[in-house]
Amino acid sequence: MTPKEIVHKMFDKDAFSQWLGITIESVEEGSCTLSMTIKNEMLNGFSIAHGGITYSLADSALAFASNSQGRQSVSIDTSINHIEVLKEGDKIVAVAKQNALKNKFGFYTIEIKKENTIVALFKGTVFRSEKEWEE
């Protein structure tokens, strides 16, 4: 399967990413770009986006980028730095890039931006199983 076919197969079964309103912007082997718009129900008690929203977008980008390599992969370690606040109506874009790929592990960074401003930085490590994606 091609990287795009793998990601679309995953996304079609990913009710959470769909519920968030995520759009797949681009997919290449080892990278993925996603976007979404902050909705009112994503705001916390301070009327800003809950930190879990940018985390979830980045986590989806990590999953799609790492699986685009052809082997089924799952995250084993992730972290995020929240840099800027987000408000209802803000469109954000997550760009996942592979930093290193080993036999059993993959290492990725994800930048989440609003326009040209980085709003969060996410780092993730995935375990690469032996199972290949099949048609």
Long-range contacts (C-beta under 8 A, 24 or more apart in sequence): 1-70, 1-133, 1-134, 1-135, 3-27, 3-28, 3-29, 3-68, 3-69, 3-70, 6-67, 6-68, 6-70, 6-133, 7-32, 7-64, 7-67, 7-68, 9-133, 10-63, 10-64, 10-67, 11-64, 14-60, 16-56, 16-60, 17-56, 17-60, 20-53, 20-56, 20-57, 20-60, 22-57, 22-60, 24-64, 25-93, 27-64, 27-68, 28-68, 29-68, 29-69, 30-65, 30-66, 30-68, 30-69, 30-97, 30-98, 30-101, 31-65, 31-68, 31-95, 31-96, 31-97, 31-98, 32-61, 32-64, 32-65, 32-68, 32-95, 32-96, 33-61, 33-93, 33-94, 33-95, 33-96, 34-60, 34-61, 34-64, 34-93, 34-94, 34-96, 35-91, 35-92, 35-93, 35-94, 36-91, 36-92, 37-89, 37-90, 37-91, 37-92, 38-86, 38-87, 38-88, 38-89, 38-90, 38-91, 38-92, 39-88, 40-88, 42-88, 43-87, 43-88, 47-87, 47-88, 48-85, 48-86, 48-87, 49-85, 49-86, 49-87, 49-90, 51-80, 51-82, 53-86, 54-80, 54-82, 54-86, 54-92, 54-94, 54-112, 54-119, 54-120, 54-122, 55-80, 55-120, 55-122, 57-92, 57-94, 57-112, 58-94, 58-96, 58-110, 58-112, 58-120, 58-122, 58-124, 59-122, 59-124, 60-94, 61-94, 61-95, 61-96, 61-110, 61-122, 62-96, 62-108, 62-110, 62-122, 62-124, 62-126, 64-96, 65-96, 65-97, 65-98, 65-108, 65-110, 66-98, 66-106, 66-108, 66-124, 66-126, 66-128, 67-133, 69-98, 69-101, 69-106, 69-128, 70-132, 70-133, 71-128, 71-129, 71-130, 71-131, 71-132, 71-133, 72-128, 72-129, 72-131, 72-132, 72-133, 73-106, 73-126, 73-127, 73-128, 73-129, 74-126, 74-127, 74-129, 75-124, 75-125, 75-126, 75-127, 76-105, 76-125, 76-126, 76-127, 77-124, 77-125, 78-122, 78-123, 78-124, 78-125, 79-122, 79-123, 79-124, 80-120, 80-121, 80-122, 80-123, 81-120, 81-121, 81-122, 82-119, 82-120, 83-118, 83-119, 83-120, 83-121, 84-114, 84-117, 84-118, 84-119, 84-120, 86-114, 86-119, 90-114, 92-119, 94-122, 101-128, 102-128, 103-128, 104-128
